[in-house]
């Protein structure tokens, strides 16, 4: 994002939630990068943000409450406010349980980490007897920690691969739209097809004038 702001020739990928008006988002195959288009599937460049966990983990009432919170109206509002795509329509309100106490450890994807920190903070506000720790380490670590029981929930920023954590299942917290961005003053391009985008990515196309040729 910083490079694109300062370099009139730059092109980059960025999570939609982080994109500001200081840069220009490209249409992909004529479709704008918006939350609505990501949710309805017309904008194709997006990735799931998920948590993985063992089914036995949510037999514990504290962990079960956190998973239920992630599906609640309160969580969905945070997801949307942070620029991600909320996936639960007509989400129900979360009902705090004053009897709950304990700790929850969450680790993994650094892409999901900032959003999860905000979600954890809201949960702790609702459940003052529960402490939630959120750490990074990457999606691979998220799989490993959930599978090994080091963390109650592991964060991943990809489709769930059961081979990486065979004893786990997953829940999709949100979808992360990926915008393709150029400098705001770049008048050479406003729309790009996926084939041209791939050619740019692998270096087969190095000039804006070559796009689509």
N, C-alpha and C positions, 0 to 999 in steps of 0.2 A: 504494500500500500504506500509506504514512504517513497519507494523508488518510482512508482507510477506518478505520484504527485509532483515529483521534481524532474522527471525525465519524459519529454514529449514523445519519445519513440518507444517507451516501455509498454509491455503487456504482461498481465499477471493474473493469477487466480487468487481469490480471497473469499473467506466465509462471508456470506451475505450480511450477517449480523454486524460485521466490522466495517462494511463499506460506508463511506461518507459521501457527501455531495462534492467533495474536493476532486473526485475522479468520475469517469464515465463508465457505466456498465454497458456491456455489449449485449445485444439480442443474440440468441442462439437459434438458428433456423427460424428467425422471425419472431421468436417468443421472448418476452421480457423476463428478466430474473426478478420475480416477485414471490412473496410467500404464497399468494393465491395460486399462481401457476405451478409452483413446486408441489403444493398440496394436491392439485388436480392432475398432476403428472405431465403437463404439457411442456414444462421446463425440465429438461432431463438431467442437468448436472447437479446432483445432490447426493448426500451420503447420510446414512442413519447414524444417530448417536444413541448407543444402547448401554444398558448395564447387564452384566452376566452374573448369575448366582446359582448356587445349588438349591434345588427344591426344598431340601431339609432346612436351609437357612431361614426361609420365611415361615417355618413352623414356629419360630421364635416370635413372640408378639411384637417386640420392638422392631425387628426387621420387617415383619409383615406390615406394620403401620407405616414404615417408610415407603415401602413399595406402593401401598395404597395412596399415600400422600402424592407420590409422583404422578398418579393418574387423576389427581383431584383438580378442581377448579383453581385453587390457589397456585398449584404448580404450573398449570397450563398458562395462567396469566403471566408468570415469570418467564416462561419459555417464549411467549410472544413478545413480551416487553424487551427481551434481550436480542430480538431479531431472528430467532429460530422459528421453525414451523411446528406449531402445536398439533398433535395428532388425535387427541381425544375430544370428540364433539360432545357437547352437552355434559361436560364433566361435572361430577357431583362435588359438593362442598366436603371438605375434610372435617371430621369430628374428632377433636383432641380427646385423648384418654389420660386423665390426670394420674392414673396409677402406673403409667409406663415410666421406667427408668432403665438406664443402661448406656452402652456405647455402640456406635456403628462406625466401622472403618470402610472407606471407599477409596479405591486407587485405580490408576490406569491412564486412559487417554487424556493427553494434555489439551486436546480440542474440546472435550466435554468438561474438563475440570473447571473452567471459570463459571459455566452455567451451573454445574453441580454445587459449587461453593455457595452460590446464591440460593439454590433450592435447599441446601442443608441449613443455611442460616434461617430461612423461613420455617423449616420444620422444627428447629430448636426453639424458635419463638413460640410456636404452637405447643411444643412438647418440652417444657423447660427441664424435665428430668432426664432428657436424652442428650448425649453429646455425640456429634457427628464430625469425624475427621476425614477430610478429602485430600488425597495426595495424587501426584502425577505418576510418571514413569513410562507412559506409552500404552497403547492398546495391548501389546504383547504381555506387558506386566499385568495389565488388568485381567487377562485370561488366566495367567499363572496364579495370581493371588486369589482369585475366586475359586479356581480349581483346588488349590492347596489349602483353602480355608484361612489364608492370611488376612483377607478382606472379606467382609460380608457381601460386598458388591464390587465387581470389577467393571471399569468403564472402557468401552471400545468405540471407535469411530469408523465402523465398517459393518457390513452384514455379518451376522453371527456365524462362526465356523465351529461347528461342534467338535471337529477333530482337535481343535486347540484347547478345548475344555470339555471333554466328553461327559463329565458328571454334571454339567451346568445347563441351564436354560437362559433365555434372555428376554429383556423387555426394552422396547424402543421408547426412549425418553423424548426424543425430538428428531426432526430431520434438519440437517444443516445444508442449506442451499449454497452452492459455490458460484460466485459471480466471476465473470471474466471482465477485467477492467483495463482501461487505457487512460492516458492523460486527458484531462478535461478539454484541452485545446486541440486534441487530435481529431481532425475533420476527415481523415482518410478512411475511417471505418466506424460503423455503428451497428453492423449486423455481420455475423460470421456463421457459416455452416460447420457442422461437427467435423467433417473431413478436413476442411481448411484449418480448423483449430488443432486437430491432431498433427497436421503437417507443420504448423508453427511450433508445436510443442517438441517435436522430434528434430526440428531444425531444417526440414526440407524446404520450408518457406521462410525467407529472411527479410522480405520487404512487403509492406502493405500493398504495394501495386501488384504483387504476385498472387494475392489471395483470390481463389476461385478460378485460377488459370492453370 
